[in-house]
Amino acid sequence: MRFIHVTCFDDWRAEARALLSNEISPADVHWSPEDNQPGLFDQPHQKKTGETAQDERPNASVQDTQSRFTVPSPFLELARQVACHRSPTRWQLLYQTLWRLVHGERRLLEMTTDDDVLLLQRMRKAVTRDVHKMKAFVRFRKIETDDQSESYIAWHRPDHFIMRLAAPFFQRRFKGMSWTILTSHESAHWDQHQLTYGPGLPASEAPNADALEGLWKTYYASIFNPARIKVDMMKREMPVRHWPTLPEATLIDDLIRDAPARVTEMIKNHEGFSETGMHYLPAQQDLESLRQAVVGCQACDLCHDATQSVFGVGPEDARMVLVGEQPGEREDIAGEPFVGPAGELLNASLRDAGIDRQAVYLTNVVKHFKFERRGKRRLHKKPDSREIYACRPWLESEIAALKPQTVICLGATAAQALLGRDFRLSQQRGHIQKTQWSEQTIATWHPAAILRMPDENRKREMVNQLVTDLKRCAEVVQ
Ligand code: SF4
């Protein structure tokens, strides 16, 4: 029997490769059952962002130069995630599966009823979910450093050893600030140049309160809609064990009690909170007042490079509202939505569906054109979640002023903005549902996405689907 201790995926991979090369069966190996993740007194294994392990390359297939086996790349991806699971049996299970894969069961991972595969998939799911929770629940607090520069720190309590899976997300998201995330088993530090990992630290090392906390609470209150709150679901999605590290958790009881109007008032009155278009909304929220007020909106950076804001157009009594993503190049110049090539296709589709374009209201989720300059050209760039969030009060106010019977989301951005981030256009297109926005809300293809489709047959099919979806809505409206 061989006794092997490993502390991370790279160690396990090296050991497993050597064992396989020597034809050591899983039954003859005892993997250390202890939790060997780095602790407070361990030497940290430093890894810089520039380093890329062989197993981390997408679609890589590792071939040991001293051995005769190759490992399917899907297994490496799976193993890298399962290695982050807290279970002490994970190393044994991984080696057992690897052994089977290279000993005649090459398609083992496709057998979803196999006990080992089933267990690995469950472990992967738990790890993926934990990474998702970490992305959602990490809250940074500002700290003063010795050299008076700003730095941010967060404490989080994951279920599994997921720091290295989640940290690259924070590096991308908060590239321009220095931060540290602490967990009990490992820490990650980003200094705006390098991502490094260190030992875990106790919760007492994280500061309790600072100025950011107040701002975050206001932000949370602004997105919290007491009218829609479902306490059980909230506890499921925001597990109670994370509440001590979430500043906004202290607000939850009050927010559940408060009326939406009171929350709105709180946001409006909070000085300096100019993160969303809400700060620029006029007192009167009829369409004309909104149209005039949006011209002065500076809630996000898109207003600086675009020619002008592009507000919705259409009659005030429109029963049908079509929502796209953002104005394009032509719309930015004209100051009106859907006037370019995508607008022409939309016009034709509305006509084929028997809908009078003059009777519908057309608008976008984001009111300023986002683009990237390439020489003299301005290439469309997808708005990010921060811009969509900032612009949301304008869209909500438009819909509230119109009170339409039907809202049609054109494309994934509009669908996810109005129907939730989990909405998948490819799977849920054409489903009519009752929402807070209208009696019937539906999502379908954006004409610009159809125009970008290179396959002509697919393009024709998408046009037909767009017309069919529009027709179905028209029938109900009439
Ligand atoms: S995109 Fe929306 S939130 Fe951003 S500046 Fe324009 S109107 Fe304001």
Boltz pocket constraint, residues with backbone or C-beta under 6 A from the ligand:
constraints:
  - pocket:
      binder: B
      contacts: [[A, 276], [A, 277], [A, 294], [A, 297], [A, 298], [A, 299], [A, 300], [A, 301], [A, 302], [A, 303], [A, 309], [A, 365], [A, 366], [A, 367], [A, 368], [A, 387], [A, 390], [A, 391], [A, 392], [A, 394]]
      max_distance: 6.0
